[in-house]
């Protein structure tokens, strides 16, 4: 095996890079593009709110099951074949999602789409990384990072535009031409590293596969559905939480004792990868959590459309895109990754604190978000590439693919934890703030009664409103005002605590002593 055999040059490298980025984008855009079409799907299929949530949950479960297995599957089938097969599965499932006539058909095809898509993310990363020589790896991660950071942002405005102007099946159909082109380019240009001999069928870790699938799918279900189903008051959530914990214990035991494990946990002996894995989880928490809070606030409190909320996020995504090559160059010049990550976390804290101060119940305009989101965009650029390069910097050969799978899975799980915890936190804080506000409304307080009387008088002046109805309308308006104020205070708390979480992490990041990056061996990466 020649060490440099998989490095590409010239137009061939450009084509491989573009193919891999499009595949990563396809996968990530599809995690968020459906969010804005759920109401249309629900009406079209006659589904309940609980059932329609499974369209997102099924895709996420498929994703999380397959990501840790990509390294092993690449060895079994050859990376090029596995990557092309994943694109075909993803594209075919996209077509079947658009053709679905029942809720359960759509959920099953979304799960299959998630299985195809999960492989695209990690394999795209290793294909891009290995196509560049070691001294250009920072730029390679910057290029890959474009897809990962911009993807979640592009989904909502694109989904909103398609749903408003066409119909929801087209959010799946747009994947088909890109998938067909990406498959043809993969088969023509992508090369597979030489692997050791394939494992015989009786050596395959089937028990490990089953334990992994049970563990991560149970955990993903708990995170996605916990808040809606009232967490551990629901017997299914409790059962699956216990299943996930036991599954994780037996999975770790199996992988550390079996000769040919499905996931090579021993690679976590590498200190840089351990740190990178933890930081990837925090990055996922912040990336998906903050992408989740702002559209939720602008749509539910300010009454914006999905398209307006999505468009708000685009300048920040473009800022991150602009930052990517700059960060790549800084890494090439030897700026320590820890300093860049710490700077990104500080900027993320500033962004969160800014959000805490500017949001209001009714009159926070789009211009108020602009610079705050630009700060977030710069912060995300400073976090993503240094974390990824730190994690993979001292790995060699097949370890790089295994490391990429760990960081990819932890980023995904961090996002799921982030959305689940933020949803629960906002819901609980909402109740707390509402109770506090209601307690302050003393009916013996002349100011309160004057306010209610003024509103009742205003309603009474409308035709067909007698004094009794006007007073009822005044109390309803007051209740609506309290509900809105409590919601805004809950969003403020979410911003503040998210920022504090990143601030607390900064000293720990600065204490990390990264090992000197080894010259990455591009052979056998996957």
C-alpha positions as CSV (number, residue, x, y, z in Angstrom):
1,X,0.0,0.0,0.0
2,X,1.4,3.3,-1.0
3,X,0.9,6.0,1.6
4,X,0.0,8.8,-0.8
5,X,-2.0,6.6,-3.2
6,X,-5.4,8.2,-2.5
7,X,-4.4,11.9,-2.7
8,X,-6.0,13.5,-5.8
9,X,-4.9,16.5,-7.8
10,X,-6.4,19.0,-10.3
11,X,-9.9,18.6,-11.7
12,X,-10.3,15.1,-10.4
13,X,-9.9,16.4,-6.8
14,X,-12.4,19.2,-7.5
15,X,-15.0,16.8,-8.9
16,X,-14.6,14.4,-5.9
17,X,-14.8,17.3,-3.4
18,X,-18.0,18.8,-5.0
19,X,-19.6,15.3,-5.1
20,X,-18.9,14.7,-1.4
21,X,-20.1,18.1,-0.4
22,X,-23.4,17.7,-2.3
23,X,-23.9,14.3,-0.6
24,X,-23.2,15.8,2.9
25,X,-25.6,18.7,2.0
26,X,-28.3,16.3,0.8
27,X,-28.2,14.4,4.1
28,X,-28.2,17.5,6.4
29,X,-30.7,19.6,4.5
30,X,-33.1,16.6,4.8
31,X,-32.9,16.7,8.6
32,X,-34.5,20.2,8.7
33,X,-36.3,20.6,5.4
34,X,-39.4,18.6,6.5
35,X,-39.9,20.7,9.7
36,X,-41.8,23.5,7.8
37,X,-43.9,21.0,5.8
38,X,-45.2,19.0,8.7
39,X,-48.5,20.9,8.8
40,X,-49.2,20.2,5.1
41,X,-48.3,16.6,5.5
42,X,-50.5,16.3,8.5
43,X,-53.5,17.7,6.7
44,X,-52.8,15.7,3.6
45,X,-52.5,12.4,5.5
46,X,-55.1,13.1,8.2
47,X,-52.4,12.4,10.8
48,X,-52.3,13.4,14.5
49,X,-49.6,15.8,15.8
50,X,-47.9,12.8,17.6
51,X,-47.8,10.7,14.4
52,X,-46.4,13.5,12.2
53,X,-43.5,13.9,14.7
54,X,-42.4,10.4,13.7
55,X,-41.4,11.8,10.2
56,X,-38.5,13.6,12.0
57,X,-37.8,10.9,14.6
58,X,-37.6,8.0,12.1
59,X,-35.0,9.8,10.0
60,X,-32.9,10.6,13.1
61,X,-33.0,7.0,14.4
62,X,-31.9,5.7,10.9
63,X,-29.1,8.2,10.9
64,X,-27.8,7.4,14.4
65,X,-27.9,3.6,13.9
66,X,-25.8,3.7,10.7
67,X,-23.1,6.3,11.5
68,X,-21.0,4.2,13.9
69,X,-21.1,1.3,11.5
70,X,-19.9,3.2,8.4
71,X,-16.2,2.3,9.0
72,X,-16.9,-1.4,9.2
73,X,-19.4,-1.4,6.3
74,X,-16.8,0.4,4.1
75,X,-14.3,-2.4,4.8
76,X,-16.8,-5.1,4.0
77,X,-18.0,-3.7,0.6
78,X,-15.3,-1.2,-0.4
79,X,-15.8,2.4,0.3
80,X,-16.7,3.5,-3.2
81,X,-19.4,0.8,-3.5
82,X,-20.7,1.5,-0.1
83,X,-20.9,5.3,-0.7
84,X,-22.6,4.8,-4.1
85,X,-25.1,2.3,-2.6
86,X,-25.9,4.8,0.2
87,X,-26.6,7.5,-2.3
88,X,-28.9,5.1,-4.3
89,X,-30.7,4.1,-1.1
90,X,-31.2,7.7,0.0
91,X,-32.4,8.8,-3.5
92,X,-34.8,5.8,-3.9
93,X,-36.2,6.4,-0.4
94,X,-36.6,10.1,-1.2
95,X,-38.8,9.2,-4.2
96,X,-40.8,6.7,-2.1
97,X,-41.3,9.3,0.6
98,X,-42.9,11.7,-2.0
99,X,-45.1,8.8,-3.3
100,X,-46.3,7.8,0.2
101,X,-50.1,7.7,0.6
102,X,-50.3,6.8,4.3
103,X,-48.5,8.0,7.4
104,X,-46.8,4.7,8.2
105,X,-45.5,4.4,4.6
106,X,-43.9,7.8,4.9
107,X,-42.4,7.0,8.3
108,X,-40.9,3.7,7.0
109,X,-39.4,5.3,4.0
110,X,-38.0,8.2,6.1
111,X,-36.3,5.6,8.3
112,X,-34.7,4.0,5.2
113,X,-33.7,7.4,3.9
114,X,-32.0,8.0,7.3
115,X,-30.1,4.7,6.9
116,X,-28.8,5.8,3.5
117,X,-28.2,9.4,4.6
118,X,-26.2,8.6,7.8
119,X,-23.5,7.0,5.8
120,X,-23.2,10.0,3.4
121,X,-22.1,12.4,6.2
122,X,-19.2,10.4,7.6
123,X,-18.0,8.9,4.3
124,X,-18.1,12.4,2.6
125,X,-15.8,13.7,5.4
126,X,-13.2,10.9,4.9
127,X,-13.3,11.0,1.1
128,X,-12.6,14.8,1.2
129,X,-9.9,14.5,3.9
130,X,-8.0,11.7,2.1
131,X,-8.1,13.5,-1.3
132,X,-5.9,16.3,0.1
133,X,-2.2,16.0,1.2
134,X,-1.6,16.2,5.0
135,X,-0.6,19.9,4.9
136,X,-3.9,20.8,3.2
137,X,-6.1,18.9,5.7
138,X,-7.3,22.1,7.4
139,X,-8.6,23.4,4.1
140,X,-10.2,20.0,3.4
141,X,-12.1,20.2,6.8
142,X,-13.1,23.8,6.0
143,X,-14.7,22.7,2.7
144,X,-16.5,19.8,4.3
145,X,-17.6,22.1,7.1
146,X,-19.5,24.3,4.6
147,X,-22.0,21.5,4.1
148,X,-22.4,20.6,7.7
149,X,-22.9,24.2,8.9
150,X,-25.0,25.6,6.0
151,X,-27.2,22.4,5.6
152,X,-29.4,22.9,8.7
153,X,-29.8,26.6,7.8
154,X,-30.8,26.0,4.2
155,X,-33.5,23.4,5.1
156,X,-36.3,25.6,6.5
157,X,-36.3,28.4,3.8
158,X,-36.0,25.9,1.0
159,X,-38.7,23.7,2.5
160,X,-40.9,26.7,3.1
161,X,-40.5,27.9,-0.5
162,X,-41.2,24.5,-2.0
163,X,-44.2,23.9,0.3
164,X,-45.7,27.4,-0.4
165,X,-45.2,27.3,-4.1
166,X,-45.6,23.6,-5.0
167,X,-46.5,20.8,-2.6
168,X,-44.7,18.8,0.1
169,X,-43.7,15.7,-2.0
170,X,-41.3,18.0,-3.9
171,X,-39.1,18.5,-0.9
172,X,-38.2,14.9,-1.4
173,X,-38.2,14.9,-5.2
174,X,-35.5,17.6,-5.4
175,X,-33.0,15.0,-4.0
176,X,-33.5,12.7,-7.1
177,X,-31.5,14.6,-9.8
178,X,-28.7,15.4,-7.4
179,X,-28.6,11.8,-6.1
180,X,-28.4,10.4,-9.7
181,X,-25.5,12.7,-10.7
182,X,-23.7,12.1,-7.4
183,X,-24.0,8.3,-7.9
184,X,-22.5,8.5,-11.4
185,X,-19.6,10.8,-10.3
186,X,-18.9,8.5,-7.3
187,X,-18.6,5.4,-9.5
188,X,-16.5,7.2,-12.0
189,X,-14.1,9.2,-9.8
190,X,-14.0,8.0,-6.1
191,X,-11.4,5.3,-5.3
192,X,-11.4,2.8,-2.4
193,X,-8.5,2.2,-0.2
194,X,-7.1,-1.3,0.0
195,X,-8.5,-3.0,3.1
196,X,-7.4,-6.2,4.8
197,X,-9.4,-9.3,3.8
198,X,-13.1,-9.2,4.4
199,X,-14.3,-10.9,7.5
200,X,-16.0,-14.3,6.9
201,X,-19.7,-14.4,7.6
202,X,-19.2,-16.3,10.9
203,X,-16.8,-13.6,12.1
204,X,-19.2,-10.8,11.6
205,X,-20.3,-9.2,14.9
206,X,-24.1,-9.6,14.5
207,X,-24.7,-9.3,18.3
208,X,-22.8,-6.0,18.3
209,X,-24.9,-4.7,15.4
210,X,-28.1,-5.7,17.2
211,X,-26.9,-4.1,20.5
212,X,-25.8,-0.9,18.7
213,X,-29.2,-0.6,16.9
214,X,-31.2,-1.2,20.1
215,X,-29.1,1.2,22.2
216,X,-29.0,4.2,19.8
217,X,-32.6,3.8,18.5
218,X,-34.0,3.6,22.0
219,X,-31.9,6.6,23.1
220,X,-32.9,8.6,20.0
221,X,-36.6,7.8,20.6
222,X,-36.4,8.9,24.3
223,X,-34.7,12.2,23.3
224,X,-37.1,13.0,20.4
225,X,-40.4,12.0,22.1
226,X,-39.6,12.6,25.8
227,X,-41.0,16.0,26.3
228,X,-44.2,15.3,24.3
229,X,-44.8,12.1,26.2
230,X,-44.1,13.6,29.6
231,X,-40.7,11.8,30.1
232,X,-40.6,9.2,32.8
233,X,-44.3,9.4,33.6
234,X,-44.7,7.5,30.3
235,X,-44.1,3.7,30.6
236,X,-42.7,3.4,27.0
237,X,-40.2,6.3,27.6
238,X,-39.1,4.7,30.9
239,X,-38.7,1.2,29.3
240,X,-36.7,2.5,26.4
241,X,-34.4,4.6,28.7
242,X,-33.6,1.5,30.7
243,X,-33.2,-0.5,27.5
244,X,-30.8,2.1,26.1
245,X,-28.7,2.1,29.3
246,X,-28.5,-1.7,29.5
247,X,-27.9,-1.9,25.7
248,X,-24.9,0.6,26.0
249,X,-23.4,-1.4,28.9
250,X,-23.5,-4.8,27.0
251,X,-22.5,-3.1,23.7
252,X,-19.3,-1.7,25.3
253,X,-18.5,-5.1,26.9
254,X,-19.1,-6.9,23.6
255,X,-17.0,-4.5,21.5
256,X,-14.0,-4.6,24.0
257,X,-14.0,-8.4,24.2
258,X,-14.9,-9.6,20.7
259,X,-12.1,-10.2,18.1
260,X,-13.7,-8.5,15.2
261,X,-15.9,-5.7,16.7
262,X,-18.4,-3.7,14.6
263,X,-17.2,-0.5,16.2
264,X,-13.5,-0.3,17.2
265,X,-13.8,1.4,20.7
266,X,-10.1,1.0,21.3
267,X,-9.4,3.9,19.0
268,X,-10.7,6.1,21.9
269,X,-7.4,5.5,23.6
270,X,-6.2,8.4,21.5
271,X,-6.4,11.5,23.7
272,X,-7.1,14.0,20.9
273,X,-10.0,11.8,19.6
274,X,-11.5,11.6,23.2
275,X,-11.3,15.4,23.5
276,X,-12.7,15.9,20.0
277,X,-15.5,13.5,20.6
278,X,-16.7,15.4,23.7
279,X,-16.3,18.8,21.9
280,X,-18.3,17.4,18.9
281,X,-21.1,16.6,21.3
282,X,-21.0,20.2,22.7
283,X,-20.8,21.6,19.1
284,X,-23.9,19.5,18.1
285,X,-25.7,20.8,21.2
286,X,-25.0,24.4,20.3
287,X,-25.4,24.1,16.5
288,X,-28.8,22.3,16.5
289,X,-30.0,23.8,19.8
290,X,-29.5,27.4,18.6
291,X,-30.9,26.7,15.1
292,X,-34.0,25.3,16.9
293,X,-34.6,28.2,19.4
294,X,-34.7,31.2,17.0
295,X,-37.2,29.8,14.4
296,X,-39.4,28.5,17.3
297,X,-39.4,32.0,18.9
298,X,-40.0,34.0,15.7
299,X,-42.8,31.7,14.5
300,X,-44.6,31.0,17.8
301,X,-44.2,34.4,19.5
302,X,-43.7,37.0,16.7
303,X,-46.0,35.2,14.2
304,X,-43.4,35.0,11.3
305,X,-43.8,32.4,8.5
306,X,-41.4,29.5,8.2
307,X,-39.8,31.1,5.1
308,X,-39.2,34.4,7.0
309,X,-37.6,32.5,9.9
310,X,-35.4,30.4,7.6
311,X,-34.2,33.5,5.6
312,X,-33.2,35.1,8.9
313,X,-30.5,32.4,9.4
314,X,-28.9,32.7,5.9
315,X,-26.5,35.7,6.6
316,X,-25.0,33.8,9.6
317,X,-24.5,30.7,7.4
318,X,-22.8,32.8,4.7
319,X,-20.6,34.3,7.4
320,X,-19.6,30.8,8.5
321,X,-18.9,29.9,4.8
322,X,-16.7,33.0,4.5
323,X,-14.8,32.0,7.7
324,X,-14.1,28.4,6.7
325,X,-11.1,29.0,4.4
326,X,-9.7,31.6,6.8
327,X,-9.8,29.1,9.7
328,X,-8.3,26.5,7.4
329,X,-5.3,28.8,6.7
330,X,-4.8,29.6,10.4
331,X,-4.6,25.9,11.2
332,X,-2.1,25.4,8.4
333,X,0.0,28.2,9.9
334,X,0.1,26.3,13.2
335,X,-2.4,28.3,15.3
336,X,-3.3,25.8,18.1
337,X,-6.8,24.3,17.7
338,X,-7.6,24.9,21.4
339,X,-7.2,28.7,21.1
340,X,-9.6,28.7,18.1
341,X,-12.2,26.5,19.8
342,X,-12.0,28.7,23.0
343,X,-12.5,31.8,20.8
344,X,-15.5,30.2,19.1
345,X,-17.0,29.3,22.5
346,X,-16.5,32.9,23.8
347,X,-18.3,34.2,20.7
348,X,-21.1,31.7,21.2
349,X,-21.5,33.0,24.7
350,X,-21.7,36.6,23.4
351,X,-24.3,35.5,20.8
352,X,-26.4,33.8,23.5
353,X,-26.1,36.8,25.9
354,X,-27.1,39.1,23.0
355,X,-30.2,36.9,22.4
356,X,-31.1,37.1,26.1
357,X,-31.2,40.9,25.9
358,X,-32.9,41.6,22.6
359,X,-35.9,39.3,22.5
360,X,-39.3,40.8,23.3
361,X,-43.0,39.6,23.3
362,X,-43.9,41.4,20.0
363,X,-41.5,44.0,18.5
364,X,-38.1,42.3,18.0
365,X,-37.5,43.0,14.3
366,X,-35.3,41.1,11.8
367,X,-32.6,43.8,11.9
368,X,-32.2,43.2,15.7
369,X,-31.1,39.6,15.0
370,X,-28.6,40.5,12.2
371,X,-25.4,41.2,14.0
372,X,-26.1,38.7,16.8
373,X,-26.4,35.9,14.2
374,X,-23.3,37.1,12.4
375,X,-21.4,36.6,15.7
376,X,-22.9,33.1,15.8
377,X,-21.7,32.5,12.3
378,X,-18.1,33.4,13.1
379,X,-18.3,31.4,16.3
380,X,-19.5,28.3,14.5
381,X,-16.6,28.6,12.0
382,X,-14.1,28.8,14.8
383,X,-15.6,25.7,16.4
384,X,-16.3,23.2,13.6
385,X,-13.0,22.9,11.8
386,X,-10.6,23.0,14.8
387,X,-12.7,20.4,16.7
388,X,-12.7,18.1,13.7
389,X,-9.0,18.5,12.9
390,X,-8.1,18.2,16.6
391,X,-10.1,14.9,16.9
392,X,-8.5,13.3,13.7
393,X,-5.0,15.0,13.9
394,X,-3.0,12.1,15.4
395,X,-4.9,9.1,13.9
396,X,-3.6,7.0,11.1
397,X,-5.0,4.8,8.4
398,X,-8.3,3.0,9.3
399,X,-8.4,4.9,12.6
400,X,-9.3,8.1,10.7
401,X,-12.6,6.6,9.5
402,X,-13.4,5.2,12.9
403,X,-12.6,8.6,14.5
404,X,-14.8,10.4,12.0
405,X,-17.7,8.0,12.8
406,X,-17.3,8.8,16.5
407,X,-17.3,12.5,16.1
408,X,-20.2,12.4,13.5
409,X,-22.3,10.3,15.9
410,X,-21.5,12.5,18.9
411,X,-22.4,15.7,16.9
412,X,-25.7,14.1,15.9
413,X,-26.5,12.9,19.5
414,X,-25.4,16.3,20.9
415,X,-28.0,17.9,18.6
416,X,-30.7,15.5,19.7
417,X,-29.8,16.1,23.4
418,X,-29.8,19.8,22.8
419,X,-33.2,20.0,21.1
420,X,-34.7,17.6,23.7
421,X,-33.3,19.5,26.7
422,X,-34.1,22.9,25.4
423,X,-37.7,21.9,24.5
424,X,-38.1,20.5,28.1
425,X,-36.4,23.5,29.7
426,X,-38.6,26.0,27.8
427,X,-41.7,24.1,28.6
428,X,-40.9,23.9,32.4
429,X,-39.7,27.5,32.6
430,X,-42.9,28.6,30.9
431,X,-45.0,27.1,33.7
432,X,-42.7,28.7,36.3
433,X,-42.8,32.2,34.8
434,X,-46.6,32.0,34.2
435,X,-47.2,31.1,37.8
436,X,-45.0,34.0,39.0
437,X,-46.8,36.4,36.7
438,X,-50.3,35.2,37.7
439,X,-49.4,35.6,41.4
440,X,-48.6,39.3,40.8
441,X,-52.0,40.0,39.4
442,X,-53.8,40.8,42.6
443,X,-57.5,41.6,42.0
444,X,-57.2,44.0,45.0
445,X,-54.5,46.0,43.2
446,X,-56.1,49.2,41.8
447,X,-53.5,49.3,38.9
448,X,-54.5,45.7,37.8
449,X,-58.2,46.5,38.0
450,X,-57.8,49.8,36.1
451,X,-55.9,48.0,33.3
452,X,-58.6,45.3,33.0
453,X,-61.3,48.0,33.2
454,X,-59.6,50.0,30.4
455,X,-59.5,46.9,28.2
456,X,-63.1,46.0,28.9
457,X,-64.2,49.6,28.1
458,X,-62.3,49.3,24.8
459,X,-64.0,46.0,23.9
460,X,-67.4,47.3,25.0
461,X,-67.1,50.1,22.4
462,X,-67.2,47.4,19.6
463,X,-70.7,46.6,18.1
464,X,-72.4,43.5,19.7
465,X,-70.4,43.6,22.9
466,X,-72.3,43.8,26.1
467,X,-70.4,44.7,29.4
468,X,-70.2,41.0,30.5
469,X,-68.7,39.8,27.2
470,X,-66.4,42.8,27.1
471,X,-65.1,41.9,30.6
472,X,-64.6,38.3,29.6
473,X,-62.7,39.4,26.5
474,X,-60.5,41.7,28.6
475,X,-59.5,38.8,30.9
476,X,-58.8,36.6,27.9
477,X,-56.5,39.3,26.4
478,X,-54.8,39.6,29.8
479,X,-54.3,35.8,29.9
480,X,-52.9,35.9,26.3
481,X,-50.5,38.7,27.3
482,X,-49.3,36.7,30.3
483,X,-48.8,33.6,28.3
484,X,-46.7,35.5,25.7
485,X,-44.6,37.2,28.3
486,X,-43.9,33.8,30.1
487,X,-42.9,32.3,26.7
488,X,-40.5,35.1,26.0
489,X,-38.9,34.9,29.5
490,X,-38.5,31.1,28.9
491,X,-36.6,31.8,25.6
492,X,-34.5,34.4,27.4
493,X,-33.5,31.7,30.0
494,X,-32.7,29.2,27.2
495,X,-30.4,31.7,25.6
496,X,-28.7,32.6,28.9
497,X,-28.1,29.0,30.0
498,X,-26.9,27.9,26.6
499,X,-24.3,30.7,26.7
500,X,-23.2,29.9,30.3
501,X,-22.7,26.2,29.2
502,X,-20.2,27.4,26.5
503,X,-18.5,29.8,28.8
504,X,-17.9,27.1,31.4
505,X,-16.3,24.9,28.8
506,X,-13.6,27.5,27.8
507,X,-11.1,26.9,30.6
508,X,-11.4,23.1,30.1
509,X,-10.6,23.6,26.4
510,X,-7.6,25.7,27.1
511,X,-6.3,23.1,29.5
512,X,-6.2,20.4,26.7
513,X,-2.7,19.6,25.7
514,X,-3.1,18.2,22.1
515,X,-0.6,15.7,20.9
516,X,1.4,16.9,17.9
517,X,-0.4,16.0,14.8
518,X,1.0,13.0,13.1
519,X,1.3,13.0,9.3
520,X,-2.0,11.5,8.5
521,X,-1.8,8.2,6.6
522,X,-4.5,8.6,3.9
523,X,-4.5,4.9,3.1
524,X,-7.3,2.8,4.4
525,X,-9.4,5.8,5.5
526,X,-13.1,5.4,5.0
